[in-house]
Amino acid sequence: MDLGSHPTFESHDDGTVLTSAPQDAPVDRATAAARRVVDAMLRTDRANANLDRVAEELNSIADHLEEHAPAVAERLIDMWNGEGVTRHDPVTGPENAIAPPIVLEGLSDGSVRGEVTLTMPYQGPPGCVHGGVSALILDHVLGVANAWGGQAGMTAQLNVRYHRPTPLFEPLTVTGRQMSVEGRKINTVGSITTADGEVCVSVEGLFIDAAVPRPR
Ligand SMILES: CCCCC/C=C\C/C=C\C/C=C\C/C=C\CCCC(=O)SCCNC(=O)CCNC(=O)[C@H](O)C(C)(C)COP(=O)(O)OP(=O)(O)OC[C@H]1O[C@@H](n2cnc3c(N)ncnc32)[C@H](O)[C@@H]1OP(=O)(O)O
């Protein structure tokens, strides 16, 4: 897969930030506000008397955004330009309100690493992270680890092992590392651990180096 000018551990320094850190740009600020709304919606008192008004105001905001939305084909081209890929993805994208968003750095040993504290929108079991959310995060982190390793691909298999419940509201460390490349087959591993170093989730992924045409 063409990585363009994406940094790799052989060409870049330890600690290179591989994701788009949120900027003080209007779209980043608006997306951060939307993320707050999703979280606060789950936290607010169900008897909050103002929820009808909240629905009205949010619909008015959505109407405004939709009125200013270009055709999907046009937006897709724009999204995939430049550093696009890390601006809008659902794990690290500052422009994507469903992304926590996680900042990932590449280390000189070839691994990538990030920290995140997940809150109610990501809940599965009571007080714990939804298993599908853990799989989403790790799939993406392995994808970034492959790019940092120098050869990326499409996920063909993701074997997820849930060792113990993953807590919400606590800092978690997410890591990924490319282990081997044989032709087009890339083997990559990763994990989510607590601050105490307990492994909650570990994954092994098989990625296949395949060309994915960018929207043009
Ligand atoms: C991913 C886009 C990223 C854009 C990249 C741009 C810049 C990068 C910059 C930064 C990176 C940042 C972010 C990236 C982060 C995350 C990535 C997200 C990951 C995803 O979210 S991605 C979506 C989910 N993913 C799919 O949507 C895949 C659907 N699927 C397919 O598109 C095909 O299925 C494909 C391509 C997988 C293979 O198809 P194909 O035709 O190219 O290959 P083919 O069949 O010829 O197999 C060749 C050899 O692989 C073996 N093989 C194939 N598949 C296997 C399997 N499943 N299990 C075991 N072995 C398998 C065969 O057995 C054969 O082996 P052998 O050669 O030994 O016979």
The ligand as an SDF file (V2000), in Angstrom:
LIG
                    3D

 69 71  0  0  0  0  0  0  0  0999 V2000
   -6.6840    1.0180    5.2240 C   0  0  0  0  0  0  0  0  0  0  0  0
   -6.6270    2.3750    4.5950 C   0  0  0  0  0  0  0  0  0  0  0  0
   -5.4580    3.1950    5.0680 C   0  0  0  0  0  0  0  0  0  0  0  0
   -4.9490    4.1770    4.0190 C   0  0  0  0  0  0  0  0  0  0  0  0
   -3.4230    4.0850    3.9530 C   0  0  0  0  0  0  0  0  0  0  0  0
   -2.8330    5.3630    3.6280 C   0  0  0  0  0  0  0  0  0  0  0  0
   -1.7920    5.8570    4.3420 C   0  0  0  0  0  0  0  0  0  0  0  0
   -1.3240    5.1390    5.5730 C   0  0  0  0  0  0  0  0  0  0  0  0
   -1.0940    6.1470    6.5990 C   0  0  0  0  0  0  0  0  0  0  0  0
   -1.3730    5.9160    7.8800 C   0  0  0  0  0  0  0  0  0  0  0  0
   -1.9970    4.6870    8.3760 C   0  0  0  0  0  0  0  0  0  0  0  0
   -3.0760    5.1340    9.2140 C   0  0  0  0  0  0  0  0  0  0  0  0
   -4.1580    4.5010    9.3860 C   0  0  0  0  0  0  0  0  0  0  0  0
   -4.4630    3.1440    8.9360 C   0  0  0  0  0  0  0  0  0  0  0  0
   -5.1680    2.6150   10.0780 C   0  0  0  0  0  0  0  0  0  0  0  0
   -6.0110    1.6400   10.1130 C   0  0  0  0  0  0  0  0  0  0  0  0
   -6.2890    0.7180    9.0480 C   0  0  0  0  0  0  0  0  0  0  0  0
   -7.7150    0.2730    9.2340 C   0  0  0  0  0  0  0  0  0  0  0  0
   -7.7850   -1.1570    8.9120 C   0  0  0  0  0  0  0  0  0  0  0  0
   -9.1160   -1.4860    8.3580 C   0  0  0  0  0  0  0  0  0  0  0  0
  -10.1050   -1.2260    8.9290 O   0  0  0  0  0  0  0  0  0  0  0  0
   -9.1750   -2.2630    6.8350 S   0  0  0  0  0  0  0  0  0  0  0  0
  -10.9140   -2.6050    6.6420 C   0  0  0  0  0  0  0  0  0  0  0  0
  -11.3150   -4.0140    6.9960 C   0  0  0  0  0  0  0  0  0  0  0  0
  -10.7590   -4.9560    6.0700 N   0  0  0  0  0  0  0  0  0  0  0  0
  -11.2680   -5.1550    4.8590 C   0  0  0  0  0  0  0  0  0  0  0  0
  -12.2450   -4.5680    4.4640 O   0  0  0  0  0  0  0  0  0  0  0  0
  -10.5570   -6.1760    4.0070 C   0  0  0  0  0  0  0  0  0  0  0  0
  -11.5130   -6.8230    3.0330 C   0  0  0  0  0  0  0  0  0  0  0  0
  -10.8110   -7.8500    2.3150 N   0  0  0  0  0  0  0  0  0  0  0  0
  -10.0890   -7.5710    1.2200 C   0  0  0  0  0  0  0  0  0  0  0  0
  -10.1060   -6.4610    0.6960 O   0  0  0  0  0  0  0  0  0  0  0  0
   -9.2840   -8.6920    0.6500 C   0  0  0  0  0  0  0  0  0  0  0  0
   -9.8140   -9.9130    1.0210 O   0  0  0  0  0  0  0  0  0  0  0  0
   -7.7880   -8.6070    1.0670 C   0  0  0  0  0  0  0  0  0  0  0  0
   -7.1820   -7.2820    0.5600 C   0  0  0  0  0  0  0  0  0  0  0  0
   -7.6150   -8.7140    2.5920 C   0  0  0  0  0  0  0  0  0  0  0  0
   -7.0200   -9.7550    0.4210 C   0  0  0  0  0  0  0  0  0  0  0  0
   -7.4340   -9.8550   -0.9190 O   0  0  0  0  0  0  0  0  0  0  0  0
   -6.4010   -9.9360   -2.1380 P   0  0  0  0  0  0  0  0  0  0  0  0
   -7.2010  -10.3210   -3.3560 O   0  0  0  0  0  0  0  0  0  0  0  0
   -5.5790   -8.7220   -2.2390 O   0  0  0  0  0  0  0  0  0  0  0  0
   -5.4290  -11.0910   -1.7050 O   0  0  0  0  0  0  0  0  0  0  0  0
   -5.5260  -12.6380   -1.9990 P   0  0  0  0  0  0  0  0  0  0  0  0
   -6.8710  -13.1690   -1.8180 O   0  0  0  0  0  0  0  0  0  0  0  0
   -4.8540  -12.8680   -3.3420 O   0  0  0  0  0  0  0  0  0  0  0  0
   -4.5860  -13.2290   -0.8300 O   0  0  0  0  0  0  0  0  0  0  0  0
   -3.2020  -12.9200   -0.7520 C   0  0  0  0  0  0  0  0  0  0  0  0
   -2.6250  -13.8540    0.2740 C   0  0  0  0  0  0  0  0  0  0  0  0
   -3.1950  -13.5200    1.5560 O   0  0  0  0  0  0  0  0  0  0  0  0
   -3.9360  -14.6110    2.1230 C   0  0  0  0  0  0  0  0  0  0  0  0
   -5.1570  -14.1220    2.7470 N   0  0  0  0  0  0  0  0  0  0  0  0
   -5.9880  -13.1930    2.2360 C   0  0  0  0  0  0  0  0  0  0  0  0
   -6.9920  -12.9590    3.0920 N   0  0  0  0  0  0  0  0  0  0  0  0
   -6.7710  -13.7560    4.1430 C   0  0  0  0  0  0  0  0  0  0  0  0
   -7.4540  -13.9790    5.3540 C   0  0  0  0  0  0  0  0  0  0  0  0
   -8.5700  -13.2950    5.6500 N   0  0  0  0  0  0  0  0  0  0  0  0
   -6.9510  -14.8710    6.2220 N   0  0  0  0  0  0  0  0  0  0  0  0
   -5.8080  -15.5570    5.9390 C   0  0  0  0  0  0  0  0  0  0  0  0
   -5.1140  -15.3580    4.8080 N   0  0  0  0  0  0  0  0  0  0  0  0
   -5.5790  -14.5050    3.9340 C   0  0  0  0  0  0  0  0  0  0  0  0
   -4.2410  -15.5130    0.9190 C   0  0  0  0  0  0  0  0  0  0  0  0
   -4.4260  -16.8360    1.3240 O   0  0  0  0  0  0  0  0  0  0  0  0
   -3.0350  -15.3130    0.0400 C   0  0  0  0  0  0  0  0  0  0  0  0
   -1.9560  -16.1000    0.5650 O   0  0  0  0  0  0  0  0  0  0  0  0
   -0.9440  -16.9190   -0.4210 P   0  0  0  0  0  0  0  0  0  0  0  0
   -0.3060  -15.8750   -1.2640 O   0  0  0  0  0  0  0  0  0  0  0  0
   -0.0060  -17.5920    0.5250 O   0  0  0  0  0  0  0  0  0  0  0  0
   -1.8090  -17.8310   -1.1900 O   0  0  0  0  0  0  0  0  0  0  0  0
  1  2  1  0
  2  3  1  0
  3  4  1  0
  4  5  1  0
  5  6  1  0
  6  7  2  0
  7  8  1  0
  8  9  1  0
  9 10  2  0
 10 11  1  0
 11 12  1  0
 12 13  2  0
 13 14  1  0
 14 15  1  0
 15 16  2  0
 16 17  1  0
 17 18  1  0
 18 19  1  0
 19 20  1  0
 20 21  2  0
 20 22  1  0
 22 23  1  0
 23 24  1  0
 24 25  1  0
 25 26  1  0
 26 27  2  0
 26 28  1  0
 28 29  1  0
 29 30  1  0
 30 31  1  0
 31 32  2  0
 31 33  1  0
 33 34  1  0
 33 35  1  0
 35 36  1  0
 35 37  1  0
 35 38  1  0
 38 39  1  0
 39 40  1  0
 40 41  2  0
 40 42  1  0
 40 43  1  0
 43 44  1  0
 44 45  2  0
 44 46  1  0
 44 47  1  0
 47 48  1  0
 48 49  1  0
 49 50  1  0
 49 64  1  0
 50 51  1  0
 51 52  1  0
 51 62  1  0
 52 53  1  0
 52 61  1  0
 53 54  2  0
 54 55  1  0
 55 56  1  0
 55 61  2  0
 56 57  1  0
 56 58  2  0
 58 59  1  0
 59 60  2  0
 60 61  1  0
 62 63  1  0
 62 64  1  0
 64 65  1  0
 65 66  1  0
 66 67  2  0
 66 68  1  0
 66 69  1  0
M  END
$$$$
